[in-house]
Amino acid sequence: MAMAKRSFKDSLRRLFLLHTLVPISILFVLFLIFMMINSRFLLINQTTDAGKKIKSAMEEVYSSYVKEMNEAATLDSVVAFTGSRAQGPEVFERFYDFNNRQRVKSIMYIISADGNIMASSANYTSESSDLALQAIARRMHNQGLAELAETNHIRFSHDRYTAYTFAREIRDGGAVLGYLIYQLYELDLQKLLFVQNNEIAVVTDPYRTIIATTNNLTQGLMNKYSLASDSKGYVWIDKGKYYSKETYIPLLQWRIYTLSAAEGNRSAYWSLAVFFAMASLLLWIVIQYSARIISTRQSRAIDKLIYAVRELQSGNMDSYVYIGTGDEFETLANQYNQMLQRLNELVAQNIELSDLRRVIEVKHLQSQFHPHFIFNVLETLRYAIVVDNKLAQDMVLTLSRHLRYSIGNERDHVVLGEDLEYIAGYMKLQQIRFKDRLHYREEVDQEAQAALVPRLMLQPVIENTIKYGYRQRQSVSLTVVGRVEGADLIIEVKDDAGGMSRERLEEVRAIMGSQNNRAPHIGLHNLHRRLVLMYGDRYGIEIVSIQGEGTAVTFRLPYRKEETNVQGAAGRG
């Protein structure tokens, strides 16, 4: 014992020391792999999310201006102003109300069909900007364009630029009076591109012309977007590596390019790697010290378990073990204690079941040779010999079979159909005595008749019905009903013998439900406890009784059909 104990302790300590380096190394490698994968995932995710947010904002701006341009160009006030310069305040009031509600502000122009600027919301304009707007109006007039949406970088006063143009013709009947033009500020468009966790954002039109960008390094010749990503989605800007994600807006035919720096967190990752390596070294030192303590403690737990098992082997049924280590040994000890407790419960149940069997056997022997029953049968037989010889012979044969079956105890379980034959013989003898005042009927399914049941299970209930039934009624009817419900066998013994009062019913149920019965009437209690011990708590006897009507006793057993059924059938044959 001592050598085995030291061997286990030493092997456990060596196991800790030899195999600690392996999980630490694996954990270190997995940590680096996780950091790389997580970094890539976060990079892609934040770049994609930025593109989605910018797309949503751009679609909102575009839809809002298209809707306003289409509505405003057909207003009576705008048409009247373009034709005769009337209702000017109403035109500007509508524009300012719309413009103040927009995230991206704009400049509004009304230009006549021949290219003259009739109205402008800009306080100051340059000659170059006026020429650019007039060129837009003339181009629409010459090409017959009803509406226009395009990229135009136009410089206004105070170094403010517009980046995108919406234009629509103003008609009066079939004639084109002029053009309504909105110029969107570049700075406001750029504000929509600044999204959290994103480095650079670029918005281009269908021709890759940059509408707005947060970094001018993305601009190529002719204000075109010039960056091309590799197969993994990376681009290089001024020796910096960026992950690029393209988001397409079908409604606008715009493209959004969101770029996030791919090397910004490298130093932080290396710092974490160094920290993890130092922590692993410290952990290795601590584990060497802990290995001795753990091996000693675990070996003590093993010793306790071995001692408890040996005590159990020697017959000590109280050899419980208590281990408070908080680990698997404590769980093992708890399982052992539960097993021992269950074993003690099974032993107690077997003892109780054996005692019940002895009591039931004594009761059966008493009932088998009950003086009143034998006396009544013999007295009836004496008169039958004088009056009806055939009836007397039938009574003798029935009584003989009845006594032979009740005395025989070679089997604890019999087929229900066989037990019902015994009950039928018993009832036949009773019906000879009580004549038309006793009625008996069986309603048992063929499947239920093949089930195995405890021998003489129904006898006590039927005896009680006959014994107490005639105290209340002159005539008694008794019915046995049997059926199979799923995995259970249900047998009901019903009578119309007047039933019990509610108080008496509760008293009988309490007697049956108690584990230790001290009442003088123990037949039903013993029978119920026997079924519970044999089959489990969900099985047993239930009693329902209505005073003045009758009583129903229900047996619930597991439906079992074994090879002994065949033997029982053969014996009956």
ROZA-967906 format. One line per 3 residues: number of its first residue (from 1); their letters; for each residue x, y, z of C-alpha. Coordinates in pm, 1 decimal, padded with zeros to 6 digits, m for minus. Layout:
% residues N
NUM	a	X Y Z  ...
% end
This chain:
% residues 573
1	mam	00000.0 00000.0 00000.0  00276.2 00246.0 00092.2  00477.9 00171.0 m00223.4
4	akr	00170.5 00215.4 m00446.8  00090.3 00542.4 m00276.1  00439.0 00685.8 m00330.1
7	sfk	00441.5 00561.4 m00690.5  00113.4 00736.8 m00767.2  00230.8 01057.6 m00605.1
10	dsl	00562.4 01059.3 m00790.9  00405.8 00973.6 m01126.0  00147.0 01246.4 m01079.7
13	rrl	00417.2 01502.8 m01001.5  00625.8 01399.1 m01304.2  00314.0 01418.0 m01521.1
16	fll	00263.4 01779.4 m01418.1  00626.4 01873.2 m01479.6  00672.5 01692.3 m01812.4
19	htl	00347.0 01794.6 m01975.0  00312.9 02152.4 m01860.1  00542.0 02281.4 m02132.8
22	vpi	00328.3 02124.9 m02405.3  m00000.5 02304.7 m02326.2  00189.4 02629.3 m02262.8
25	sil	00355.5 02604.5 m02604.2  00030.6 02512.1 m02776.2  m00147.5 02795.7 m02598.9
28	fvl	00122.8 03039.4 m02709.7  00095.3 02929.7 m03075.0  m00283.8 02933.9 m03063.6
31	fli	m00269.0 03279.7 m02911.5  m00057.3 03413.8 m03198.3  m00279.3 03242.3 m03457.8
34	fmm	m00589.4 03378.3 m03290.0  m00446.1 03730.1 m03282.1  m00365.0 03711.9 m03654.0
37	ins	m00705.9 03570.0 m03748.5  m00888.9 03804.3 m03516.6  m00693.9 04101.3 m03651.9
40	rfl	m00783.7 04005.3 m04009.0  m01146.6 03947.0 m03914.8  m01177.3 04279.7 m03732.7
43	lin	m01006.3 04457.7 m04020.9  m01248.8 04312.1 m04276.7  m01550.2 04359.4 m04052.7
46	qtt	m01486.6 04722.8 m03963.6  m01402.1 04809.2 m04326.4  m01719.2 04640.7 m04452.1
49	dag	m01935.2 04803.4 m04185.0  m01793.7 05144.4 m04274.7  m01888.4 05088.9 m04639.0
52	kki	m02243.6 04993.7 m04539.1  m02285.8 05302.9 m04321.1  m02155.2 05534.8 m04592.5
55	ksa	m02376.0 05363.8 m04852.1  m02684.3 05419.7 m04638.0  m02598.1 05787.0 m04587.2
58	mee	m02528.4 05846.4 m04958.1  m02851.7 05676.5 m05065.8  m03043.1 05897.1 m04823.7
61	vys	m02881.0 06214.6 m04959.3  m02926.8 06112.9 m05323.6  m03292.1 06011.5 m05282.1
64	syv	m03373.2 06327.1 m05089.8  m03229.4 06558.9 m05358.6  m03383.0 06369.3 m05650.7
67	kem	m03724.4 06384.8 m05486.0  m03692.2 06756.7 m05403.5  m03562.3 06844.4 m05751.4
70	nea	m03852.6 06665.3 m05922.8  m04111.7 06827.9 m05697.8  m03964.1 07179.8 m05696.3
73	atl	m03918.5 07198.0 m06076.3  m04294.4 07153.7 m06127.0  m04412.9 07399.3 m05861.3
76	dsv	m04622.9 07689.1 m05987.8  m04407.5 07938.5 m05797.3  m04085.4 07810.3 m05960.5
79	vaf	m04245.0 07809.3 m06307.6  m04382.1 08159.7 m06250.9  m04046.8 08288.7 m06127.8
82	tgs	m03860.7 08140.3 m06424.8  m04106.6 08288.2 m06669.4  m04168.1 08633.2 m06517.4
85	raq	m03956.7 08652.7 m06199.2  m04275.4 08652.1 m05993.8  m04314.3 08477.8 m05651.2
88	gpe	m03941.6 08488.4 m05583.7  m03971.3 08486.2 m05199.8  m04176.7 08167.1 m05210.5
91	vfe	m03908.8 07995.5 m05420.8  m03627.2 08085.4 m05184.1  m03837.1 08009.1 m04874.8
94	rfy	m03898.4 07652.9 m04998.8  m03531.1 07601.5 m05083.0  m03405.2 07723.2 m04745.8
97	dfn	m03660.9 07509.1 m04561.6  m03544.8 07201.8 m04755.4  m03174.0 07285.5 m04732.0
100	nrq	m03179.2 07335.6 m04355.0  m03310.8 06980.5 m04310.5  m03030.7 06817.7 m04508.6
103	rvk	m02709.4 06666.7 m04376.0  m02541.3 06773.6 m04700.5  m02605.9 07140.5 m04779.2
106	sim	m02628.3 07277.7 m05133.5  m02647.9 07588.7 m05349.4  m02959.6 07641.4 m05558.5
109	yii	m02959.8 07804.9 m05904.7  m03233.5 07886.8 m06151.1  m03093.8 07943.4 m06502.0
112	sad	m03293.8 08049.3 m06802.8  m03306.0 07847.4 m07121.1  m03053.3 08077.0 m07289.5
115	gni	m02803.1 08029.4 m06999.8  m02859.3 08343.9 m06789.1  m02848.2 08302.4 m06411.0
118	mas	m03186.5 08420.5 m06279.7  m03150.9 08322.4 m05910.2  m02884.0 08186.5 m05676.6
121	san	m02874.7 08103.0 m05305.0  m02498.3 08175.4 m05290.6  m02402.0 08507.3 m05138.3
124	yts	m02091.0 08537.9 m05352.3  m02001.9 08357.3 m05671.1  m01697.8 08367.5 m05890.5
127	ess	m01698.1 08415.3 m06263.1  m01563.0 08063.6 m06312.8  m01843.7 07907.1 m06114.5
130	dla	m02105.8 08104.0 m06307.1  m01954.3 07994.9 m06635.6  m01952.2 07631.8 m06523.1
133	lqa	m02319.9 07644.3 m06428.8  m02412.8 07818.1 m06754.0  m02222.1 07549.1 m06942.4
136	iar	m02432.7 07281.6 m06767.0  m02755.6 07458.1 m06867.5  m02646.0 07500.1 m07231.0
139	rmh	m02537.8 07136.1 m07251.5  m02875.7 07020.4 m07123.4  m03051.1 07251.5 m07371.3
142	nqg	m02841.1 07140.9 m07668.3  m02870.6 06768.2 m07584.6  m03236.9 06789.0 m07485.6
145	lae	m03170.5 06646.9 m07135.4  m03467.4 06665.7 m06899.1  m03252.1 06596.9 m06590.5
148	lae	m02888.1 06560.0 m06498.2  m02683.7 06415.4 m06209.9  m02305.7 06426.5 m06238.5
151	tnh	m01977.7 06499.3 m06063.3  m01864.1 06863.4 m06087.6  m01594.6 07014.0 m05869.5
154	irf	m01669.9 07385.4 m05878.7  m01492.4 07640.9 m05664.7  m01699.3 07908.8 m05492.6
157	shd	m01607.1 08196.6 m05265.7  m01397.4 08145.3 m04953.3  m01239.6 07833.1 m05106.1
160	ryt	m01559.8 07633.0 m05075.9  m01623.3 07364.8 m05336.9  m01922.9 07179.8 m05462.9
163	ayt	m01873.9 06817.4 m05565.2  m02198.2 06698.1 m05724.1  m02470.4 06852.3 m05939.1
166	far	m02844.3 06777.6 m05968.1  m03028.3 06959.7 m06249.3  m03378.0 06943.8 m06397.5
169	eir	m03555.8 07142.3 m06666.4  m03842.4 07377.7 m06580.2  m04130.1 07359.2 m06826.0
172	dgg	m04439.0 07561.5 m06887.2  m04660.9 07344.9 m07100.6  m04440.1 07220.8 m07384.5
175	avl	m04178.5 07498.4 m07363.6  m03855.0 07476.2 m07162.3  m03828.3 07795.7 m06952.1
178	gyl	m03505.2 07715.7 m06772.3  m03321.5 07478.6 m06538.7  m03325.1 07418.4 m06163.3
181	iyq	m02976.8 07323.0 m06036.3  m02853.5 07202.9 m05693.7  m02479.9 07204.6 m05617.3
184	lye	m02382.6 06980.4 m05317.2  m02099.9 07099.6 m05095.0  m01792.4 06876.5 m05100.6
187	ldl	m01715.8 06937.5 m04731.6  m02057.7 06810.1 m04623.3  m02017.1 06500.4 m04838.8
190	qkl	m01676.1 06440.8 m04682.1  m01829.9 06453.4 m04333.9  m02044.0 06152.7 m04423.3
193	lfv	m01727.1 05957.8 m04507.0  m01575.5 05989.6 m04162.0  m01691.1 05667.4 m03998.0
196	qnn	m01558.0 05527.6 m03672.7  m01279.7 05264.1 m03703.9  m01218.5 05351.3 m04068.9
199	eia	m00905.4 05525.0 m04201.2  m00987.4 05639.9 m04556.8  m01311.0 05652.2 m04756.4
202	vvt	m01364.6 05742.2 m05123.1  m01689.0 05782.6 m05320.8  m01673.6 05766.3 m05701.9
205	dpy	m01925.4 05795.4 m05981.4  m01972.9 05527.2 m06252.6  m01661.4 05659.5 m06432.7
208	rti	m01437.5 05623.5 m06120.0  m01432.8 06002.7 m06086.9  m01393.4 06092.0 m05721.2
211	iat	m01696.3 06267.2 m05578.2  m01558.0 06295.7 m05225.4  m01263.1 06149.5 m05034.6
214	tnn	m01107.1 06178.9 m04691.2  m00752.4 06151.7 m04827.2  m00625.0 06323.0 m05142.8
217	ltq	m00356.3 06054.0 m05186.2  m00625.2 05838.7 m05344.1  m00665.6 06083.7 m05634.5
220	glm	m00499.2 06009.6 m05965.6  m00496.9 06191.9 m06294.9  m00819.4 06374.5 m06388.6
223	nky	m00947.2 06324.6 m06033.0  m00984.7 05949.0 m06091.7  m00959.5 05682.8 m05821.4
226	sla	m00622.3 05525.4 m05895.9  m00573.0 05251.3 m05633.2  m00594.2 04886.1 m05733.0
229	sds	m00610.3 04610.4 m05468.1  m00431.1 04277.0 m05486.8  m00592.4 03933.7 m05464.8
232	kgy	m00622.4 03960.7 m05083.7  m00780.1 04304.9 m05095.6  m00477.0 04512.0 m04991.5
235	vwi	m00361.2 04842.2 m05143.6  m00052.9 05054.2 m05076.0  m00068.6 05427.8 m05006.8
238	dkg	00256.7 05615.7 m04941.9  00430.0 05290.9 m04826.6  00137.2 05213.4 m04598.7
241	kyy	m00060.3 04890.6 m04632.7  m00440.1 04917.9 m04626.0  m00723.0 04669.9 m04660.6
244	ske	m00971.7 04794.2 m04922.8  m01340.0 04705.6 m04951.5  m01559.1 04813.6 m05244.0
247	tyi	m01931.1 04877.1 m05181.1  m02157.8 04929.6 m05481.0  m02473.3 05145.5 m05473.5
250	pll	m02700.5 05022.8 m05757.1  m02946.7 05313.8 m05731.4  m02673.7 05575.1 m05780.5
253	qwr	m02421.7 05357.8 m05969.5  m02166.1 05493.0 m05724.4  m01884.4 05295.7 m05567.6
256	iyt	m01759.7 05340.2 m05214.1  m01404.6 05238.4 m05125.2  m01330.4 05204.2 m04753.1
259	lsa	m00967.7 05151.3 m04648.6  m00832.8 05050.9 m04306.5  m00467.9 05036.9 m04203.1
262	aeg	m00345.2 04676.4 m04187.7  m00031.8 04730.8 m03977.3  m00144.9 04970.5 m03709.8
265	nrs	m00175.2 04711.8 m03430.9  00139.5 04510.1 m03503.0  00340.0 04665.1 m03218.0
268	ayw	00053.3 04602.4 m02976.8  00039.0 04237.0 m03081.0  00411.8 04193.0 m03025.2
271	sla	00380.0 04350.2 m02680.6  00106.7 04101.8 m02595.4  00321.4 03815.7 m02726.6
274	vff	00615.5 03919.4 m02505.5  00385.3 03950.9 m02206.3  00240.8 03605.4 m02274.4
277	ama	00588.9 03450.9 m02297.2  00691.6 03604.6 m01963.0  00367.5 03491.3 m01802.2
280	sll	00424.0 03137.7 m01934.2  00771.8 03128.0 m01778.1  00631.7 03238.8 m01444.7
283	lwi	00354.7 02981.7 m01473.8  00612.9 02707.6 m01533.2  00789.2 02798.6 m01207.9
286	viq	00463.4 02806.9 m01012.8  00352.4 02470.0 m01150.4  00672.3 02302.6 m01032.5
289	ysa	00591.3 02415.4 m00680.5  00221.4 02328.4 m00712.1  00286.9 01980.2 m00852.2
292	rii	00407.9 01850.8 m00514.1  00112.7 02000.5 m00327.9  m00143.3 01871.0 m00577.4
295	str	00001.8 01520.1 m00595.5  00004.4 01494.5 m00215.8  m00352.3 01614.1 m00183.1
298	qsr	m00484.3 01388.5 m00458.7  m00311.7 01085.0 m00315.6  m00485.6 01148.0 00016.6
301	aid	m00818.7 01147.9 m00165.4  m00729.4 00815.4 m00330.7  m00638.8 00669.2 00010.1
304	kli	m00975.2 00766.9 00152.7  m01160.4 00607.0 m00137.5  m00961.4 00283.8 m00115.6
307	yav	m01020.2 00260.5 00259.8  m01396.2 00313.7 00215.1  m01419.3 00048.8 m00058.7
310	rel	m01234.5 m00206.1 00160.5  m01466.5 m00132.6 00450.8  m01762.9 m00194.9 00221.3
313	qsg	m01607.3 m00522.9 00107.1  m01579.6 m00630.7 00468.1  m01954.7 m00572.8 00517.9
316	nmd	m01961.0 m00224.0 00669.5  m02265.5 m00068.7 00504.0  m02196.1 00267.3 00672.1
319	syv	m01852.2 00320.6 00517.9  m01926.0 00664.4 00373.7  m01633.8 00877.7 00257.8
322	yig	m01603.3 01258.7 00270.6  m01361.4 01443.3 00039.9  m01371.4 01822.6 00018.5
325	tgd	m01113.3 01884.7 m00252.4  m01362.9 02049.3 m00486.6  m01247.7 01847.4 m00789.7
328	efe	m01322.2 01515.5 m00961.3  m01225.1 01320.1 m00648.2  m01497.5 01495.6 m00453.2
331	tla	m01740.6 01410.5 m00733.6  m01625.4 01049.0 m00726.8  m01669.5 01038.0 m00349.2
334	nqy	m02020.3 01184.9 m00379.7  m02109.7 00925.5 m00642.6  m01975.7 00650.2 m00417.2
337	nqm	m02182.8 00781.3 m00125.6  m02492.3 00796.5 m00345.5  m02427.7 00439.3 m00458.9
340	lqr	m02388.7 00324.7 m00097.4  m02704.4 00508.8 00006.1  m02896.3 00353.9 m00282.9
343	lne	m02757.9 00012.2 m00187.7  m02880.2 00057.6 00169.6  m03220.1 00166.6 00038.7
346	lva	m03241.0 m00142.7 m00183.2  m03145.5 m00365.5 00108.9  m03413.8 m00201.3 00322.6
349	qni	m03668.3 m00239.2 00042.0  m03579.7 m00605.6 m00000.8  m03621.3 m00661.6 00371.3
352	els	m03955.6 m00481.1 00368.1  m04062.2 m00671.6 00055.6  m03967.6 m01002.0 00219.7
355	dlr	m04165.5 m00909.9 00532.9  m04463.4 m00813.2 00319.0  m04442.4 m01141.3 00131.1
358	rvi	m04446.2 m01333.5 00456.5  m04744.5 m01132.6 00580.3  m04926.4 m01179.9 00251.1
361	evk	m04855.0 m01553.2 00250.8  m04993.6 m01582.8 00602.6  m05298.6 m01383.5 00498.0
364	hlq	m05344.3 m01607.9 00196.0  m05319.2 m01917.3 00410.6  m05573.4 m01767.0 00647.2
367	sqf	m05806.3 m01684.7 00359.6  m05748.4 m02021.5 00193.9  m05884.8 m02201.9 00498.6
370	hph	m06108.2 m01927.2 00634.3  m06350.3 m02113.7 00860.4  m06653.5 m01909.6 00758.1
373	fif	m06584.8 m01955.7 00386.4  m06521.7 m02332.9 00420.8  m06820.0 m02371.4 00651.1
376	nvl	m07052.8 m02186.9 00415.6  m06935.8 m02391.6 00115.4  m06970.3 m02723.0 00301.9
379	etl	m07312.3 m02627.6 00435.0  m07426.1 m02544.8 00083.4  m07268.4 m02871.6 m00038.4
382	rya	m07466.7 m03072.1 00219.5  m07795.4 m02944.3 00082.2  m07677.8 m02980.5 m00278.3
385	ivv	m07599.6 m03351.3 m00226.2  m07964.7 m03410.3 m00132.6  m08118.4 m03179.2 m00393.6
388	dnk	m07880.3 m03177.7 m00693.6  m07601.7 m03438.3 m00725.3  m07453.0 m03273.3 m01036.3
391	laq	m07429.4 m02937.1 m00860.8  m07265.4 m03106.0 m00564.9  m07003.2 m03267.8 m00789.3
394	dmv	m06938.8 m02933.8 m00959.5  m06894.3 m02765.8 m00620.4  m06645.0 m03029.0 m00505.2
397	ltl	m06434.6 m02996.8 m00822.0  m06440.9 m02615.3 m00807.7  m06345.7 m02612.6 m00437.8
400	srh	m06064.9 m02859.7 m00506.5  m05915.7 m02645.6 m00783.4  m05956.8 m02335.8 m00567.8
403	lry	m05771.2 m02484.9 m00271.3  m05496.9 m02634.5 m00493.3  m05428.9 m02298.8 m00663.5
406	sig	m05433.0 m02097.4 m00339.8  m05205.8 m02340.1 m00156.6  m04951.1 m02368.2 m00439.7
409	ner	m04665.1 m02117.8 m00401.1  m04413.7 m02230.8 m00661.4  m04450.2 m01905.9 m00858.5
412	dhv	m04473.5 m01543.8 m00746.2  m04606.3 m01423.4 m01083.4  m04873.0 m01580.9 m01300.5
415	vlg	m05050.7 m01494.8 m01621.4  m05350.1 m01268.8 m01552.2  m05581.6 m01504.6 m01739.4
418	edl	m05483.6 m01787.7 m01503.7  m05546.3 m01575.0 m01196.8  m05884.1 m01473.0 m01337.7
421	eyi	m05978.2 m01843.4 m01369.6  m05909.1 m01877.6 m00998.0  m06123.2 m01569.4 m00926.3
424	agy	m06399.0 m01708.9 m01148.5  m06399.2 m02036.6 m00947.6  m06409.5 m01845.6 m00621.3
427	mkl	m06700.2 m01632.9 m00746.1  m06881.1 m01943.3 m00867.4  m06876.2 m02087.3 m00517.0
430	qqi	m06995.8 m01756.2 m00375.8  m07276.0 m01731.1 m00636.5  m07403.7 m02076.8 m00537.7
433	rfk	m07440.2 m01939.0 m00188.9  m07582.0 m01592.9 m00267.1  m07764.5 m01699.6 m00585.4
436	drl	m07914.7 m01400.1 m00772.8  m07791.2 m01153.3 m00512.8  m07431.3 m01174.5 m00644.8
439	hyr	m07333.7 m01088.7 m01004.0  m06983.0 m01114.8 m01150.4  m06853.2 m01006.9 m01492.7
442	eev	m06510.1 m00989.7 m01661.8  m06418.3 m00729.6 m01928.8  m06048.5 m00800.9 m01981.4
445	dqe	m05874.7 m00754.0 m02317.6  m05701.5 m01052.6 m02473.0  m05372.7 m00860.3 m02465.3
448	aqa	m05415.7 m00784.8 m02095.3  m05492.3 m01151.6 m02013.0  m05141.0 m01243.7 m02134.0
451	alv	m04970.2 m01009.1 m01885.6  m04772.8 m01127.4 m01583.0  m04915.0 m01022.2 m01244.1
454	prl	m04843.7 m01115.4 m00880.4  m05031.8 m01432.0 m00786.3  m05361.5 m01380.3 m00599.9
457	mlq	m05336.1 m01003.3 m00647.0  m05711.3 m00948.4 m00696.7  m05824.4 m01186.6 m00421.5
460	pvi	m05810.2 m00941.9 m00121.7  m06010.5 m00674.4 m00305.2  m06284.4 m00916.5 m00412.7
463	ent	m06304.5 m01068.9 m00063.9  m06348.4 m00720.4 00087.6  m06625.1 m00640.2 m00161.6
466	iky	m06822.5 m00953.5 m00068.2  m06747.3 m00919.3 00303.0  m06856.6 m00557.4 00341.2
469	gyr	m07092.2 m00521.9 00043.7  m07385.5 m00713.9 00193.5  m07378.5 m00494.8 00499.9
472	qrq	m07523.1 m00215.2 00285.1  m07694.4 m00389.1 m00007.9  m07905.9 m00700.2 m00062.2
475	svs	m07756.7 m00749.4 m00408.3  m07396.8 m00687.4 m00517.2  m07255.7 m00664.6 m00870.3
478	ltv	m06881.7 m00692.1 m00923.7  m06689.3 m00628.6 m01249.0  m06320.9 m00682.0 m01335.1
481	vgr	m06196.0 m00462.3 m01624.7  m05848.9 m00502.8 m01776.3  m05664.4 m00321.2 m02055.5
484	veg	m05318.6 m00218.4 m02170.6  m05232.2 00152.7 m02187.1  m04894.1 00209.2 m02349.5
487	adl	m04638.8 00033.2 m02129.8  m04880.5 m00012.5 m01836.3  m05138.5 m00275.4 m01742.1
490	iie	m05458.1 m00130.9 m01589.6  m05695.1 m00355.1 m01391.4  m06011.4 m00217.3 m01227.8
493	vkd	m06231.2 m00396.1 m00975.8  m06564.7 m00211.3 m00961.8  m06870.6 m00280.5 m00747.2
496	dag	m07205.3 m00123.6 m00660.3  m07193.2 m00224.0 m00293.5  m07272.6 00120.6 m00153.1
499	gms	m06922.7 00267.5 m00136.8  m06751.2 00443.3 00153.1  m06790.6 00779.6 00316.2
502	rer	m06542.1 01050.9 00228.5  m06385.4 01027.0 00575.5  m06343.2 00651.3 00550.8
505	lee	m06200.5 00681.2 00198.0  m05940.7 00935.3 00314.1  m05853.4 00707.6 00607.7
508	vra	m05799.6 00407.4 00375.6  m05589.4 00616.9 00137.0  m05376.5 00742.1 00426.5
511	img	m05320.6 00383.7 00544.6  m05215.3 00279.3 00193.5  m04982.6 00578.1 00151.3
514	sqn	m04797.9 00524.1 00479.7  m04477.7 00322.9 00477.8  m04535.0 00171.1 00820.9
517	nra	m04896.0 00074.8 00883.8  m05023.3 00024.8 01238.3  m05394.7 m00002.7 01149.7
520	phi	m05572.4 m00335.2 01200.7  m05678.8 m00353.0 00835.0  m05352.3 m00406.3 00644.7
523	glh	m05456.2 m00608.9 00338.2  m05474.3 m00324.5 00087.0  m05175.7 m00149.0 00246.0
526	nlh	m04954.4 m00456.0 00212.5  m05069.9 m00518.7 m00143.0  m05005.9 m00154.2 m00244.0
529	rrl	m04662.5 m00146.0 m00075.9  m04570.1 m00472.4 m00244.4  m04650.6 m00330.3 m00589.5
532	vlm	m04459.7 m00007.6 m00514.1  m04152.2 m00195.8 m00396.3  m04163.1 m00436.1 m00690.5
535	ygd	m04229.2 m00188.4 m00971.5  m04166.6 00168.7 m00849.2  m04352.1 00468.1 m00705.5
538	ryg	m04570.0 00531.7 m01012.7  m04731.6 00189.0 m00974.3  m04969.6 00053.0 m00711.0
541	iei	m05336.6 00082.2 m00616.2  m05578.5 00374.7 m00637.5  m05922.6 00376.4 m00472.4
544	vsi	m06222.7 00584.5 m00576.3  m06547.1 00545.6 m00383.1  m06881.0 00728.8 m00378.7
547	qge	m07104.4 00670.7 m00078.8  m07434.9 00524.4 m00178.9  m07304.2 00404.4 m00516.8
550	gta	m06992.7 00190.5 m00516.5  m06614.6 00155.2 m00515.4  m06352.4 00122.5 m00789.2
553	vtf	m06006.8 m00017.1 m00705.7  m05751.8 00041.4 m00985.9  m05427.4 m00155.9 m01018.8
556	rlp	m05148.1 m00003.7 m01229.5  m04857.3 m00236.6 m01316.8  m04591.5 m00242.9 m01586.8
559	yrk	m04705.1 m00455.1 m01878.3  m04472.8 m00754.3 m01892.9  m04499.1 m01056.9 m02115.0
562	eet	m04218.1 m01309.3 m02072.4  m04145.1 m01669.3 m02154.0  m04313.5 m01768.9 m01832.0
565	nvq	m04641.5 m01681.6 m02007.8  m04594.6 m01981.4 m02234.4  m04515.5 m02206.6 m01940.9
568	gaa	m04825.1 m02084.5 m01757.3  m05041.7 m02150.2 m02061.2  m04893.3 m02496.7 m02100.1
571	grg	m04961.0 m02574.1 m01735.6  m05321.8 m02471.1 m01768.3  m05365.2 m02689.4 m02070.8
% end
